[in-house]
Amino acid sequence: MSKATTNAGDDDEIVTVNFKVTQSFLDEIDDTWQGRGFNSRSEFIRYTLRDATEFPTFDRDELVALLQAEEDIRDGRTMSAEEAREQFGTDGDE
């Protein structure tokens, strides 16, 4: 299923990396790669790490800001678009 490759160039050496995870997390990883049609755990981990490196989604600060915004919405600390335009002096056509 996956088109993940090692992307090793002619001069790139393949290096083995070891890391530790809990058994329950490893079980989740195994369920995921098998359920998504990857050929092996290693292929899935390479694909996932490459994807996270090439297309990072949130860094910690962005996640904290997103969570704060959710709290503001829940606690009613928001304003309408019209109120924002008035407060910040924009006309909405930009």
C-alpha positions as CSV (number, residue, x, y, z in Angstrom):
1,M,0.0,0.0,0.0
2,S,2.6,2.5,1.1
3,K,5.0,4.2,-1.3
4,A,7.3,4.9,1.6
5,T,10.9,4.3,0.8
6,T,14.2,4.9,2.6
7,N,15.0,7.7,0.1
8,A,18.6,6.7,0.4
9,G,20.8,8.3,-2.2
10,D,23.9,6.7,-3.6
11,D,26.0,8.2,-0.8
12,D,23.4,7.8,2.0
13,E,24.1,5.0,4.5
14,I,21.2,3.2,6.0
15,V,21.4,3.4,9.8
16,T,19.6,1.3,12.4
17,V,17.9,3.3,15.1
18,N,16.6,1.7,18.3
19,F,14.0,3.3,20.7
20,K,11.9,2.1,23.6
21,V,8.1,2.2,23.8
22,T,5.6,0.6,26.2
23,Q,4.1,-2.7,25.2
24,S,0.7,-1.1,24.9
25,F,2.0,1.6,22.6
26,L,3.7,-1.0,20.5
27,D,0.4,-2.9,20.3
28,E,-1.3,0.3,19.0
29,I,1.5,0.8,16.4
30,D,1.1,-2.8,15.2
31,D,-2.6,-2.5,15.0
32,T,-2.2,0.7,13.0
33,W,0.4,-0.4,10.4
34,Q,-1.4,-3.7,9.8
35,G,-4.8,-2.0,9.5
36,R,-3.5,0.5,7.0
37,G,-1.8,-2.0,4.7
38,F,1.8,-1.3,5.4
39,N,4.2,-4.2,4.7
40,S,6.1,-3.9,8.0
41,R,6.3,-2.0,11.3
42,S,9.6,-0.4,10.1
43,E,8.0,0.8,6.9
44,F,5.2,2.4,8.8
45,I,7.5,4.1,11.3
46,R,9.7,5.4,8.5
47,Y,6.6,6.7,6.7
48,T,5.3,8.3,9.8
49,L,8.6,10.0,10.8
50,R,9.1,11.2,7.2
51,D,5.6,12.6,7.1
52,A,6.0,14.4,10.5
53,T,9.3,15.8,9.3
54,E,8.2,17.0,5.9
55,F,4.7,18.2,6.9
56,P,4.8,19.2,10.6
57,T,1.3,20.2,11.8
58,F,1.5,21.9,15.2
59,D,4.4,22.8,17.4
60,R,3.8,23.0,21.1
61,D,3.2,26.8,21.1
62,E,0.6,26.5,18.4
63,L,-1.2,23.7,20.2
64,V,-1.2,25.7,23.5
65,A,-2.7,28.7,21.5
66,L,-5.3,26.4,20.0
67,L,-6.3,25.1,23.4
68,Q,-6.5,28.6,24.8
69,A,-8.7,29.6,22.0
70,E,-11.0,26.7,22.7
71,E,-11.2,27.8,26.4
72,D,-12.0,31.3,25.3
73,I,-14.8,30.1,23.1
74,R,-16.2,27.9,25.9
75,D,-16.0,30.7,28.5
76,G,-17.6,33.3,26.2
77,R,-14.4,35.4,25.8
78,T,-15.0,35.9,22.0
79,M,-16.3,38.6,19.8
80,S,-18.2,38.7,16.5
81,A,-16.4,39.4,13.2
82,E,-18.2,42.8,13.2
83,E,-16.8,43.6,16.7
84,A,-13.3,42.6,15.6
85,R,-13.5,44.8,12.5
86,E,-14.6,47.8,14.6
87,Q,-12.0,47.2,17.2
88,F,-9.1,46.6,14.8
89,G,-10.2,49.1,12.2
90,T,-10.6,46.8,9.2
91,D,-13.4,47.0,6.7
92,G,-13.5,43.2,5.9
93,D,-12.5,43.7,2.2
94,E,-8.9,42.8,2.6
